[in-house]
Amino acid sequence: MRNIISGVLGLALLGALGVGGAVAADTSAPAGDKPAAGEAAGAAPASGDAAAGGECCKPGDTTPPLDLIKATPIGGLHNPYNDKIDAMSEEGHKKYLSFSCNGCHGGGGGGGMCPPLTNDSWVYGASDDAIFRLIALGTDELKKQGYKRIKQEVVVGPMPPFGTIIKTSDDLWKVIAFIRAKNPSSLKRAGEATQPLAPAP
């Protein structure tokens, strides 16, 4: 009898916690902030408005890079710091160093065991969108999504994915701003068409 009572009390407690959790989830955010149908509850919203079909991206965006990529169609990622490259250079350089980009690309972006960021051979394209996706996804995933090498470099090793190492899209945009500051001529190509122009087979 004691086991039955304990079991009933346990089920009642679990039921109460389940209902309480659902109520808390429903009241924690205004209706406009709830995930859209098909969007995972608890997934970080794309604060760059990409999920809502708006123009991406905004300064200070805390969306994780991989979530922003999922929410933004190819060609839709645009660095909000393109008009502030010089002002963002120092902060972007600190982030570049903190993510150990210098281990492969050199402290000033001049290269090392990986390509220099100071030349104009942008292997997968020089658009903001292509560079953001390349850094976040790495070359292996980028190729799986249909991207092809359009330029060649002496170094052909793969770029590892940094989309989980770099926690916010804002941090990644600041790193890209530093790269643009080291290679100012690349800025004129920031808005060029992004591959793949057609879906991968």
PyRosetta script that sets phi, psi and omega in degrees:
from pyrosetta import init, pose_from_sequence

init()
pose = pose_from_sequence("MRNIISGVLGLALLGALGVGGAVAADTSAPAGDKPAAGEAAGAAPASGDAAAGGECCKPGDTTPPLDLIKATPIGGLHNPYNDKIDAMSEEGHKKYLSFSCNGCHGGGGGGGMCPPLTNDSWVYGASDDAIFRLIALGTDELKKQGYKRIKQEVVVGPMPPFGTIIKTSDDLWKVIAFIRAKNPSSLKRAGEATQPLAPAP")
pose.set_psi(1, -41.2)
pose.set_omega(1, 179.9)
pose.set_phi(2, -61.6)
pose.set_psi(2, -41.3)
pose.set_omega(2, 178.4)
pose.set_phi(3, -64.2)
pose.set_psi(3, -36.6)
pose.set_omega(3, 179.6)
pose.set_phi(4, -66.3)
pose.set_psi(4, -45.5)
pose.set_omega(4, 179.6)
pose.set_phi(5, -62.5)
pose.set_psi(5, -42.9)
pose.set_omega(5, 178.1)
pose.set_phi(6, -61.9)
pose.set_psi(6, -41.6)
pose.set_omega(6, 179.5)
pose.set_phi(7, -63.9)
pose.set_psi(7, -43.9)
pose.set_omega(7, 179.6)
pose.set_phi(8, -64.2)
pose.set_psi(8, -44.2)
pose.set_omega(8, 178.0)
pose.set_phi(9, -62.5)
pose.set_psi(9, -40.7)
pose.set_omega(9, 178.5)
pose.set_phi(10, -62.2)
pose.set_psi(10, -45.1)
pose.set_omega(10, 178.3)
pose.set_phi(11, -63.6)
pose.set_psi(11, -40.8)
pose.set_omega(11, 178.6)
pose.set_phi(12, -62.0)
pose.set_psi(12, -41.2)
pose.set_omega(12, 179.1)
pose.set_phi(13, -64.3)
pose.set_psi(13, -45.4)
pose.set_omega(13, 178.3)
pose.set_phi(14, -62.7)
pose.set_psi(14, -41.0)
pose.set_omega(14, 178.1)
pose.set_phi(15, -62.5)
pose.set_psi(15, -42.9)
pose.set_omega(15, 179.5)
pose.set_phi(16, -64.1)
pose.set_psi(16, -40.5)
pose.set_omega(16, 178.3)
pose.set_phi(17, -65.7)
pose.set_psi(17, -39.6)
pose.set_omega(17, 179.1)
pose.set_phi(18, -63.6)
pose.set_psi(18, -45.0)
pose.set_omega(18, 178.5)
pose.set_phi(19, -66.6)
pose.set_psi(19, -43.1)
pose.set_omega(19, 179.3)
pose.set_phi(20, -61.9)
pose.set_psi(20, -40.0)
pose.set_omega(20, 178.6)
pose.set_phi(21, -64.4)
pose.set_psi(21, -40.7)
pose.set_omega(21, -179.9)
pose.set_phi(22, -66.0)
pose.set_psi(22, -41.1)
pose.set_omega(22, 179.2)
pose.set_phi(23, -64.2)
pose.set_psi(23, -43.2)
pose.set_omega(23, 179.5)
pose.set_phi(24, -61.4)
pose.set_psi(24, -40.5)
pose.set_omega(24, -179.3)
pose.set_phi(25, -65.7)
pose.set_psi(25, -38.1)
pose.set_omega(25, -178.0)
pose.set_phi(26, -72.3)
pose.set_psi(26, -29.9)
pose.set_omega(26, -176.5)
pose.set_phi(27, -97.0)
pose.set_psi(27, -4.9)
pose.set_omega(27, -175.8)
pose.set_phi(28, -77.2)
pose.set_psi(28, -21.3)
pose.set_omega(28, -177.9)
pose.set_phi(29, -135.8)
pose.set_psi(29, 142.5)
pose.set_omega(29, 174.3)
pose.set_phi(30, -60.6)
pose.set_psi(30, 157.7)
pose.set_omega(30, -175.9)
pose.set_phi(31, -53.6)
pose.set_psi(31, -35.9)
pose.set_omega(31, -178.5)
pose.set_phi(32, -69.9)
pose.set_psi(32, -17.4)
pose.set_omega(32, -178.4)
pose.set_phi(33, -98.7)
pose.set_psi(33, 0.2)
pose.set_omega(33, -179.6)
pose.set_phi(34, -75.2)
pose.set_psi(34, 151.1)
pose.set_omega(34, 179.0)
pose.set_phi(35, -60.6)
pose.set_psi(35, 143.6)
pose.set_omega(35, 176.6)
pose.set_phi(36, -71.2)
pose.set_psi(36, 163.2)
pose.set_omega(36, 178.4)
pose.set_phi(37, -57.6)
pose.set_psi(37, 133.4)
pose.set_omega(37, -179.2)
pose.set_phi(38, 87.2)
pose.set_psi(38, -9.8)
pose.set_omega(38, 179.6)
pose.set_phi(39, -92.5)
pose.set_psi(39, 135.9)
pose.set_omega(39, -177.3)
pose.set_phi(40, -67.0)
pose.set_psi(40, 132.4)
pose.set_omega(40, 173.8)
pose.set_phi(41, -65.1)
pose.set_psi(41, 137.2)
pose.set_omega(41, -179.3)
pose.set_phi(42, 89.0)
pose.set_psi(42, -11.0)
pose.set_omega(42, 177.6)
pose.set_phi(43, -71.6)
pose.set_psi(43, 143.7)
pose.set_omega(43, -178.8)
pose.set_phi(44, -67.8)
pose.set_psi(44, 131.9)
pose.set_omega(44, 178.3)
pose.set_phi(45, -70.3)
pose.set_psi(45, 149.6)
pose.set_omega(45, 176.6)
pose.set_phi(46, -82.6)
pose.set_psi(46, 94.5)
pose.set_omega(46, -175.6)
pose.set_phi(47, -71.5)
pose.set_psi(47, -2.8)
pose.set_omega(47, 174.0)
pose.set_phi(48, -82.0)
pose.set_psi(48, 6.3)
pose.set_omega(48, 179.0)
pose.set_phi(49, 67.4)
pose.set_psi(49, 11.1)
pose.set_omega(49, 179.8)
pose.set_phi(50, -64.4)
pose.set_psi(50, -38.2)
pose.set_omega(50, -178.3)
pose.set_phi(51, -64.6)
pose.set_psi(51, -30.4)
pose.set_omega(51, -179.6)
pose.set_phi(52, -89.2)
pose.set_psi(52, 5.6)
pose.set_omega(52, 179.0)
pose.set_phi(53, 83.5)
pose.set_psi(53, 9.8)
pose.set_omega(53, -179.9)
pose.set_phi(54, -82.6)
pose.set_psi(54, 177.0)
pose.set_omega(54, 178.5)
pose.set_phi(55, -72.9)
pose.set_psi(55, 133.0)
pose.set_omega(55, 177.8)
pose.set_phi(56, -101.8)
pose.set_psi(56, 135.5)
pose.set_omega(56, 24.2)
pose.set_phi(57, -145.4)
pose.set_psi(57, 168.6)
pose.set_omega(57, -175.2)
pose.set_phi(58, -120.0)
pose.set_psi(58, 148.2)
pose.set_omega(58, 175.0)
pose.set_phi(59, -59.4)
pose.set_psi(59, 144.5)
pose.set_omega(59, 177.6)
pose.set_phi(60, 80.6)
pose.set_psi(60, 7.1)
pose.set_omega(60, -177.8)
pose.set_phi(61, -63.4)
pose.set_psi(61, 119.0)
pose.set_omega(61, -179.4)
pose.set_phi(62, -93.5)
pose.set_psi(62, 5.4)
pose.set_omega(62, 177.7)
pose.set_phi(63, -61.4)
pose.set_psi(63, 132.0)
pose.set_omega(63, 174.4)
pose.set_phi(64, -59.1)
pose.set_psi(64, 141.9)
pose.set_omega(64, -176.8)
pose.set_phi(65, -52.7)
pose.set_psi(65, -41.9)
pose.set_omega(65, -178.1)
pose.set_phi(66, -66.9)
pose.set_psi(66, -33.7)
pose.set_omega(66, 176.9)
pose.set_phi(67, -69.4)
pose.set_psi(67, -38.7)
pose.set_omega(67, 178.6)
pose.set_phi(68, -65.0)
pose.set_psi(68, -39.6)
pose.set_omega(68, 177.3)
pose.set_phi(69, -61.4)
pose.set_psi(69, -45.0)
pose.set_omega(69, -179.7)
pose.set_phi(70, -62.4)
pose.set_psi(70, -32.8)
pose.set_omega(70, -175.7)
pose.set_phi(71, -88.5)
pose.set_psi(71, -6.5)
pose.set_omega(71, -172.2)
pose.set_phi(72, -122.3)
pose.set_psi(72, 125.2)
pose.set_omega(72, 177.6)
pose.set_phi(73, -63.0)
pose.set_psi(73, 154.4)
pose.set_omega(73, 178.5)
pose.set_phi(74, -55.2)
pose.set_psi(74, 131.7)
pose.set_omega(74, -178.9)
pose.set_phi(75, 94.0)
pose.set_psi(75, -5.6)
pose.set_omega(75, -175.2)
pose.set_phi(76, -93.9)
pose.set_psi(76, -5.1)
pose.set_omega(76, -178.8)
pose.set_phi(77, -89.1)
pose.set_psi(77, 122.5)
pose.set_omega(77, -178.4)
pose.set_phi(78, -133.7)
pose.set_psi(78, 130.2)
pose.set_omega(78, -176.9)
pose.set_phi(79, -69.2)
pose.set_psi(79, 119.6)
pose.set_omega(79, 179.9)
pose.set_phi(80, -71.5)
pose.set_psi(80, -6.2)
pose.set_omega(80, -178.3)
pose.set_phi(81, -103.9)
pose.set_psi(81, 10.8)
pose.set_omega(81, -178.1)
pose.set_phi(82, -60.2)
pose.set_psi(82, -27.5)
pose.set_omega(82, 178.6)
pose.set_phi(83, -92.3)
pose.set_psi(83, 5.3)
pose.set_omega(83, 179.9)
pose.set_phi(84, -133.1)
pose.set_psi(84, 32.0)
pose.set_omega(84, -174.6)
pose.set_phi(85, -54.9)
pose.set_psi(85, -49.1)
pose.set_omega(85, -178.0)
pose.set_phi(86, -64.3)
pose.set_psi(86, -39.8)
pose.set_omega(86, -179.4)
pose.set_phi(87, -67.6)
pose.set_psi(87, -31.0)
pose.set_omega(87, -177.7)
pose.set_phi(88, -91.1)
pose.set_psi(88, -8.8)
pose.set_omega(88, -173.1)
pose.set_phi(89, -56.9)
pose.set_psi(89, -48.5)
pose.set_omega(89, -176.4)
pose.set_phi(90, -66.1)
pose.set_psi(90, -45.4)
pose.set_omega(90, 178.6)
pose.set_phi(91, -64.8)
pose.set_psi(91, -40.9)
pose.set_omega(91, 177.2)
pose.set_phi(92, -62.5)
pose.set_psi(92, -37.6)
pose.set_omega(92, 178.2)
pose.set_phi(93, -64.7)
pose.set_psi(93, -40.9)
pose.set_omega(93, 177.6)
pose.set_phi(94, -61.8)
pose.set_psi(94, -41.2)
pose.set_omega(94, 178.5)
pose.set_phi(95, -68.5)
pose.set_psi(95, -41.0)
pose.set_omega(95, 176.5)
pose.set_phi(96, -54.5)
pose.set_psi(96, -46.6)
pose.set_omega(96, 179.1)
pose.set_phi(97, -69.2)
pose.set_psi(97, -39.5)
pose.set_omega(97, -177.6)
pose.set_phi(98, -66.8)
pose.set_psi(98, -26.8)
pose.set_omega(98, 177.6)
pose.set_phi(99, -91.7)
pose.set_psi(99, 6.4)
pose.set_omega(99, 178.1)
pose.set_phi(100, 63.1)
pose.set_psi(100, 28.5)
pose.set_omega(100, 175.6)
pose.set_phi(101, -61.9)
pose.set_psi(101, -30.9)
pose.set_omega(101, -178.1)
pose.set_phi(102, -64.5)
pose.set_psi(102, -23.8)
pose.set_omega(102, 179.4)
pose.set_phi(103, -58.9)
pose.set_psi(103, -30.7)
pose.set_omega(103, -179.8)
pose.set_phi(104, -109.9)
pose.set_psi(104, -37.9)
pose.set_omega(104, -173.4)
pose.set_phi(105, -101.2)
pose.set_psi(105, 3.2)
pose.set_omega(105, -179.9)
pose.set_phi(106, 85.0)
pose.set_psi(106, 152.9)
pose.set_omega(106, -176.5)
pose.set_phi(107, -61.4)
pose.set_psi(107, -33.7)
pose.set_omega(107, 179.0)
pose.set_phi(108, -105.8)
pose.set_psi(108, 9.6)
pose.set_omega(108, -179.8)
pose.set_phi(109, 84.3)
pose.set_psi(109, 10.5)
pose.set_omega(109, -177.2)
pose.set_phi(110, -81.2)
pose.set_psi(110, 2.2)
pose.set_omega(110, 176.7)
pose.set_phi(111, 97.9)
pose.set_psi(111, 176.2)
pose.set_omega(111, -177.1)
pose.set_phi(112, 178.8)
pose.set_psi(112, -117.4)
pose.set_omega(112, 176.4)
pose.set_phi(113, -80.3)
pose.set_psi(113, -4.3)
pose.set_omega(113, 175.3)
pose.set_phi(114, -127.9)
pose.set_psi(114, 168.5)
pose.set_omega(114, -173.7)
pose.set_phi(115, -59.1)
pose.set_psi(115, 148.8)
pose.set_omega(115, 172.7)
pose.set_phi(116, -70.2)
pose.set_psi(116, 147.3)
pose.set_omega(116, 178.6)
pose.set_phi(117, -92.9)
pose.set_psi(117, 1.5)
pose.set_omega(117, -174.4)
pose.set_phi(118, -97.2)
pose.set_psi(118, -3.6)
pose.set_omega(118, 178.7)
pose.set_phi(119, -105.1)
pose.set_psi(119, 178.4)
pose.set_omega(119, -174.7)
pose.set_phi(120, -100.1)
pose.set_psi(120, 15.2)
pose.set_omega(120, 176.4)
pose.set_phi(121, -90.9)
pose.set_psi(121, 82.7)
pose.set_omega(121, 178.0)
pose.set_phi(122, -87.4)
pose.set_psi(122, 103.1)
pose.set_omega(122, -168.1)
pose.set_phi(123, -58.6)
pose.set_psi(123, -38.8)
pose.set_omega(123, -179.2)
pose.set_phi(124, -111.1)
pose.set_psi(124, 12.4)
pose.set_omega(124, -179.9)
pose.set_phi(125, 112.6)
pose.set_psi(125, 155.3)
pose.set_omega(125, -175.9)
pose.set_phi(126, -105.5)
pose.set_psi(126, 8.9)
pose.set_omega(126, 179.1)
pose.set_phi(127, -70.3)
pose.set_psi(127, 155.5)
pose.set_omega(127, 174.9)
pose.set_phi(128, -55.3)
pose.set_psi(128, -44.0)
pose.set_omega(128, -177.3)
pose.set_phi(129, -59.9)
pose.set_psi(129, -48.2)
pose.set_omega(129, -178.6)
pose.set_phi(130, -65.0)
pose.set_psi(130, -41.5)
pose.set_omega(130, -178.9)
pose.set_phi(131, -67.7)
pose.set_psi(131, -43.2)
pose.set_omega(131, 178.5)
pose.set_phi(132, -59.2)
pose.set_psi(132, -48.0)
pose.set_omega(132, -178.8)
pose.set_phi(133, -66.3)
pose.set_psi(133, -40.3)
pose.set_omega(133, 179.3)
pose.set_phi(134, -60.1)
pose.set_psi(134, -47.7)
pose.set_omega(134, -178.3)
pose.set_phi(135, -67.3)
pose.set_psi(135, -44.5)
pose.set_omega(135, -176.5)
pose.set_phi(136, -71.8)
pose.set_psi(136, -42.8)
pose.set_omega(136, -174.3)
pose.set_phi(137, -92.0)
pose.set_psi(137, -27.5)
pose.set_omega(137, -173.0)
pose.set_phi(138, 81.4)
pose.set_psi(138, 163.4)
pose.set_omega(138, -174.1)
pose.set_phi(139, -68.0)
pose.set_psi(139, -35.9)
pose.set_omega(139, -177.3)
pose.set_phi(140, -62.2)
pose.set_psi(140, -47.1)
pose.set_omega(140, 179.6)
pose.set_phi(141, -69.6)
pose.set_psi(141, -36.1)
pose.set_omega(141, 178.4)
pose.set_phi(142, -60.2)
pose.set_psi(142, -43.9)
pose.set_omega(142, 178.5)
pose.set_phi(143, -64.8)
pose.set_psi(143, -37.0)
pose.set_omega(143, 177.4)
pose.set_phi(144, -62.0)
pose.set_psi(144, -27.3)
pose.set_omega(144, 179.8)
pose.set_phi(145, -88.5)
pose.set_psi(145, 7.5)
pose.set_omega(145, 173.3)
pose.set_phi(146, 101.1)
pose.set_psi(146, 2.0)
pose.set_omega(146, 178.7)
pose.set_phi(147, -75.5)
pose.set_psi(147, 145.4)
pose.set_omega(147, 177.5)
pose.set_phi(148, -127.5)
pose.set_psi(148, 154.2)
pose.set_omega(148, 176.1)
pose.set_phi(149, -67.2)
pose.set_psi(149, 125.9)
pose.set_omega(149, 178.8)
pose.set_phi(150, -108.8)
pose.set_psi(150, -11.4)
pose.set_omega(150, 175.7)
pose.set_phi(151, -135.2)
pose.set_psi(151, 164.5)
pose.set_omega(151, 179.1)
pose.set_phi(152, -119.2)
pose.set_psi(152, 149.8)
pose.set_omega(152, 175.8)
pose.set_phi(153, -129.4)
pose.set_psi(153, 160.2)
pose.set_omega(153, 175.7)
pose.set_phi(154, -62.2)
pose.set_psi(154, -40.9)
pose.set_omega(154, 179.2)
pose.set_phi(155, -89.9)
pose.set_psi(155, 126.7)
pose.set_omega(155, -177.4)
pose.set_phi(156, -119.2)
pose.set_psi(156, 12.7)
pose.set_omega(156, 179.3)
pose.set_phi(157, -65.7)
pose.set_psi(157, 157.7)
pose.set_omega(157, -178.1)
pose.set_phi(158, -75.6)
pose.set_psi(158, 148.2)
pose.set_omega(158, 171.8)
pose.set_phi(159, -83.4)
pose.set_psi(159, 124.0)
pose.set_omega(159, 176.8)
pose.set_phi(160, -73.4)
pose.set_psi(160, 155.1)
pose.set_omega(160, 178.8)
pose.set_phi(161, -74.7)
pose.set_psi(161, 133.4)
pose.set_omega(161, 178.3)
pose.set_phi(162, -113.5)
pose.set_psi(162, 8.6)
pose.set_omega(162, -175.9)
pose.set_phi(163, -63.7)
pose.set_psi(163, -20.6)
pose.set_omega(163, 176.0)
pose.set_phi(164, -103.3)
pose.set_psi(164, -16.1)
pose.set_omega(164, 178.1)
pose.set_phi(165, -80.6)
pose.set_psi(165, -44.7)
pose.set_omega(165, 176.3)
pose.set_phi(166, -85.1)
pose.set_psi(166, 113.7)
pose.set_omega(166, -168.8)
pose.set_phi(167, -78.4)
pose.set_psi(167, -29.1)
pose.set_omega(167, -178.7)
pose.set_phi(168, -126.9)
pose.set_psi(168, 152.1)
pose.set_omega(168, 176.5)
pose.set_phi(169, -63.0)
pose.set_psi(169, -34.5)
pose.set_omega(169, 179.1)
pose.set_phi(170, -59.9)
pose.set_psi(170, -43.7)
pose.set_omega(170, 178.0)
pose.set_phi(171, -60.8)
pose.set_psi(171, -41.7)
pose.set_omega(171, -180.0)
pose.set_phi(172, -66.8)
pose.set_psi(172, -40.5)
pose.set_omega(172, 177.7)
pose.set_phi(173, -62.3)
pose.set_psi(173, -35.4)
pose.set_omega(173, 179.2)
pose.set_phi(174, -69.5)
pose.set_psi(174, -36.5)
pose.set_omega(174, 174.6)
pose.set_phi(175, -62.4)
pose.set_psi(175, -43.8)
pose.set_omega(175, 179.4)
pose.set_phi(176, -64.6)
pose.set_psi(176, -35.4)
pose.set_omega(176, 175.8)
pose.set_phi(177, -61.7)
pose.set_psi(177, -40.8)
pose.set_omega(177, 176.9)
pose.set_phi(178, -62.1)
pose.set_psi(178, -43.7)
pose.set_omega(178, 179.3)
pose.set_phi(179, -60.7)
pose.set_psi(179, -43.5)
pose.set_omega(179, 178.6)
pose.set_phi(180, -62.9)
pose.set_psi(180, -37.9)
pose.set_omega(180, 179.1)
pose.set_phi(181, -64.9)
pose.set_psi(181, -34.5)
pose.set_omega(181, 177.6)
pose.set_phi(182, -75.1)
pose.set_psi(182, -21.0)
pose.set_omega(182, -177.8)
pose.set_phi(183, -136.8)
pose.set_psi(183, 69.5)
pose.set_omega(183, -173.4)
pose.set_phi(184, -58.3)
pose.set_psi(184, -28.2)
pose.set_omega(184, 180.0)
pose.set_phi(185, -66.8)
pose.set_psi(185, -19.8)
pose.set_omega(185, -179.8)
pose.set_phi(186, -71.9)
pose.set_psi(186, -20.1)
pose.set_omega(186, -177.0)
pose.set_phi(187, -62.2)
pose.set_psi(187, -32.5)
pose.set_omega(187, -179.9)
pose.set_phi(188, -66.8)
pose.set_psi(188, -15.2)
pose.set_omega(188, 179.7)
pose.set_phi(189, -103.5)
pose.set_psi(189, 6.5)
pose.set_omega(189, -175.3)
pose.set_phi(190, -59.8)
pose.set_psi(190, -31.0)
pose.set_omega(190, -177.3)
pose.set_phi(191, -103.5)
pose.set_psi(191, 10.4)
pose.set_omega(191, -178.3)
pose.set_phi(192, -64.1)
pose.set_psi(192, 163.2)
pose.set_omega(192, 179.0)
pose.set_phi(193, -57.7)
pose.set_psi(193, 142.2)
pose.set_omega(193, -178.1)
pose.set_phi(194, -107.2)
pose.set_psi(194, 132.7)
pose.set_omega(194, 172.4)
pose.set_phi(195, -80.9)
pose.set_psi(195, 163.5)
pose.set_omega(195, -6.0)
pose.set_phi(196, -75.3)
pose.set_psi(196, 136.3)
pose.set_omega(196, 179.9)
pose.set_phi(197, -78.0)
pose.set_psi(197, -22.5)
pose.set_omega(197, 176.2)
pose.set_phi(198, -124.7)
pose.set_psi(198, 151.1)
pose.set_omega(198, -179.8)
pose.set_phi(199, -59.8)
pose.set_psi(199, 148.3)
pose.set_omega(199, 177.1)
pose.set_phi(200, -64.7)
pose.set_psi(200, 143.7)
pose.set_omega(200, -180.0)
pose.set_phi(201, -67.3)
pose.dump_pdb("model.pdb")
